[in-house]
Amino acid sequence: MAVLLWLMLLVASFHGSPAQNSTRTILSGSRLMASSQNTSSWPSPLGDFAFGFYNLSDHRFLVGIWFDKTPEKTLAWSFNRNQPVGPGSYLELTDAGGLLLNGSQGNGTYMYNGPQRATSATMKDDGNFVLRNSDGSIIWQSFDSPTDTLLPGQILPTNQKLFSNANGSFDFSEGRFSLEMQYDGNLLLNAYRYIDPAYWYTGTKGDNGFLQFNATSMLMHVYNTSTPDTHNLTDAGKLPTPLNDYYHRGTLNDVGNFQQLYYQKANGTQVGQSWKLAWQAIEQPCTVNGLCGEYGYCFLDANKKPSCLCPPNFTLLDPNNPFKGCYPDFAPQRCGKDSSMRNFTVQVIEGVDYTNHYFADLSELKGSDRESCRKAVMDDCSCMAAVFLEPNQTCLKKRMPLLNGRNGTSANGRIAFIKVATTYDTDLHSPDRKKDLSSRGLVAGLIITGSVLILIFAAGAIYCRLVSRPCGLVKPSSIASAIEINLRAFKFSELQEATGGFSRRLGRGAFGTVYSGTLLSEDRQIGIAVKKLEKVMEQGEKEFLTELKVIGRTHHKNLVRLLGYCNEDTHRLLVYELMKKGSLSSYLFGDGEKPNWGHRVEIAMGIAGGLLYLHEECETQIIHCDIKPQNVLIDDHYNAKIADFGLAKLLMKDQTRTSLRKALLKLEKQCSCEQHYHVTGCFV
């Protein structure tokens, strides 16, 4: 009997083609190269799934897992969704027991580099890619870190989230919506970049809850171990039969809807197959919060798919993606002596509602009619919009920016009134203006929280000086140079090699250009940022090293750490720790994840803490002279760190005066009511 069982297992293990089975177990030293060839992936034994480099068709690749037998190669998981790599990149299961992704520019990132050594890997037929140790135990698996999709057999545990894609099958980076299993047992959908409440939730309660995709019944359900209670999402009657003849997945799509889908497995005869719907959380797509960004409002097209429109006198931020929101073609009405300098009118949009869930409306005028509501907007210089609830005869005067715009059945009996200018400023249509308008809503929290601090720092910046007293004590390292600072003196050739010949540019600022690089230290790769200083003071080497001594002896959790320098011939370079999350500017205004209001306050407090240290707690007091979002960097734990502190004295005197003058003019412009009318309405 034992022999018979062994033979049955042996036959089962060889099910499939020889080519497929040759890649079923991946051993140490195995490598995949990013290319358009089929060798860019490791398939599962039956060939249903593949792991490897997913070609985005524009010479960029994601490390991912996809349904390999569907014509569109539907992506189910990805590792580097926000940072695709180029041709020539490779994946390697290293002899040291890690899984390394090495980019085409030589920058390496470990997908796994844990305490247990991985000796083999397997792409399983359920869509799970696993790493095993020498005992055959699983030490890492893709199922533990889902992106936007759950597969049968997978769970979403407490406090874990799915994040939607940014734009369907065109942009797989992290989008604007999340599905979260909360600690209290409630499963909810949320537009996490805004502070509105969830727009869908199960209402389930209990400790240790999780969302499970049952691999046998193909039902998705919320299960709470403390109750115990099971809340089914999927209706078994909506699933196809037999179940095993179909692929199944649960995906949070780019318009904020969580859906269960199925696809008939290919047998060589099906043509025109597509994923079909078994269940979805949202039946009315326009009820998704934040779907159309600022000012835009949602409608259903002829195919009952959601899309977005702008109010009259507003323009799409991105004509190729209407879901990004709109910006006004005019400057706002201002209260005060110049409030009547330009003409305004009120545009009426029938059947459209705007619902700002978090911020209270400016005011609620009961017993109103259409005309009185329109007049209330027109006569109030601080009010730009209102929504009239016709059945309730109520006028809701709105705060800016307008969010959650929608028409259709959810907005029946509602009328939007929006104040617009009848004369325009020509500079409002420039690309810079578009970008500025689109980003103001995001930076509102920081501006409001830090406005007093900014004014204080600006006043201090006028003096822009350094008080020459010794700084706090820092233990010198073993690589300290002759000038007795805790910094390493690099050779120019070392930094040139580390940065690939200064080819990996991160950005450019007032003090010079910054490049990313990699150093090897004790078989470890360390990411660095190298700043090539420009317009450095001409006093000489002694003064340069004196200023570095001041910077090198600063140490605070909210300051970017200076690791070393190069002072060779005419080369003046500074070497910092690499902040992989980039600048606060990119965090606030980029296309990726946005901080919530609580995190914005933490960032503002972190910046204030770093400045307090520079101004008062460090014995060598330093005034930055150039505080702005571009000079605040975000570390791997999303903490704010100030960069470029202490560099003002390294600049030529004329350059310092010019930079200070520009900074003060910029601050004056940013603090004007006109610049922030649609963030605060000039009444906060």
GIKA-V364346 format. One record per residue. NEAR is the number of other C-alpha atoms within 12 Angstrom. Layout:
{{NEAR} {NEAR}}
This chain:
{{7} {8} {9} {10} {11} {12} {13} {14} {13} {12} {12} {14} {19} {18} {20} {20} {16} {15} {19} {28} {24} {22} {31} {32} {27} {34} {27} {26} {21} {27} {28} {34} {32} {36} {29} {22} {15} {19} {23} {31} {40} {43} {42} {37} {31} {30} {34} {33} {37} {41} {46} {43} {46} {46} {35} {29} {18} {16} {19} {28} {38} {41} {47} {45} {46} {40} {42} {32} {26} {29} {21} {19} {26} {36} {42} {48} {44} {38} {39} {29} {33} {26} {24} {30} {35} {30} {29} {25} {32} {36} {41} {38} {33} {29} {18} {24} {30} {33} {42} {33} {38} {32} {31} {24} {26} {28} {30} {28} {30} {25} {29} {29} {24} {18} {12} {22} {27} {36} {31} {35} {41} {42} {39} {33} {31} {37} {42} {37} {42} {35} {37} {30} {24} {17} {13} {18} {18} {23} {29} {30} {28} {34} {36} {25} {28} {36} {38} {44} {45} {45} {42} {35} {27} {32} {33} {40} {33} {29} {23} {28} {33} {43} {40} {42} {36} {30} {26} {23} {20} {20} {27} {40} {33} {34} {39} {41} {42} {44} {45} {38} {36} {32} {24} {26} {35} {33} {42} {39} {39} {37} {40} {34} {34} {36} {27} {25} {22} {29} {35} {29} {26} {29} {20} {31} {28} {25} {23} {26} {35} {40} {44} {34} {32} {29} {22} {18} {23} {38} {38} {41} {36} {40} {35} {30} {21} {17} {17} {17} {20} {24} {28} {24} {31} {30} {19} {21} {14} {19} {28} {25} {16} {15} {23} {19} {16} {28} {39} {42} {43} {47} {42} {42} {41} {39} {42} {44} {44} {42} {33} {36} {34} {34} {32} {29} {29} {21} {13} {12} {9} {14} {12} {13} {20} {20} {25} {21} {24} {29} {31} {27} {32} {26} {21} {26} {36} {38} {37} {42} {43} {45} {45} {42} {41} {44} {48} {43} {45} {44} {34} {21} {15} {8} {8} {14} {16} {30} {32} {38} {36} {36} {37} {27} {29} {30} {27} {32} {34} {23} {16} {13} {24} {28} {39} {37} {39} {39} {43} {38} {29} {33} {34} {43} {38} {29} {22} {14} {10} {13} {20} {17} {16} {21} {21} {28} {27} {30} {27} {29} {31} {25} {26} {40} {43} {47} {42} {31} {22} {20} {23} {15} {26} {26} {22} {22} {26} {19} {18} {24} {23} {32} {21} {23} {38} {33} {29} {33} {37} {30} {22} {31} {30} {34} {40} {46} {47} {48} {50} {43} {32} {26} {17} {18} {22} {27} {35} {40} {44} {41} {37} {39} {42} {46} {42} {40} {44} {45} {36} {25} {19} {24} {30} {20} {23} {34} {36} {41} {39} {44} {42} {31} {28} {20} {18} {20} {16} {12} {14} {24} {23} {16} {15} {13} {22} {25} {27} {29} {39} {36} {33} {32} {40} {37} {38} {36} {31} {34} {32} {26} {25} {27} {23} {16} {22} {30} {22} {21} {30} {29} {20} {24} {30} {24} {20} {29} {25} {30} {21} {16} {18} {22} {28} {22} {19} {22} {16} {18} {17} {13} {17} {22} {22} {16} {23} {23} {31} {29} {33} {30} {31} {27} {21} {26} {18} {25} {40} {26} {23} {30} {31} {22} {20} {27} {20} {28} {21} {27} {24} {21} {25} {33} {34} {24} {26} {35} {35} {37} {36} {35} {30} {17} {9} {7} {9} {14} {20} {25} {27} {32} {40} {46} {40} {34} {31} {25} {25} {30} {26} {17} {17} {18} {21} {15} {19} {33} {32} {25} {36} {39} {36} {38} {46} {43} {37} {40} {29} {29} {24} {32} {38} {36} {31} {39} {35} {36} {39} {33} {29} {20} {11} {18} {23} {35} {42} {47} {45} {39} {32} {33} {35} {28} {27} {35} {33} {39} {30} {27} {32} {37} {27} {27} {27} {30} {30} {32} {36} {27} {26} {17} {29} {31} {23} {24} {37} {36} {24} {31} {40} {33} {26} {34} {39} {25} {28} {38} {29} {20} {21} {31} {24} {28} {30} {39} {36} {41} {43} {39} {41} {34} {28} {26} {33} {37} {39} {36} {27} {15} {15} {26} {33} {40} {44} {45} {48} {43} {42} {39} {44} {39} {36} {38} {30} {23} {20} {16} {22} {29} {22} {19} {26} {30} {21} {20} {28} {26} {16} {18} {26} {19} {14} {24} {26} {20} {23} {27} {31} {34} {33} {40} {39} {32} {33} {28} {21} {20}}
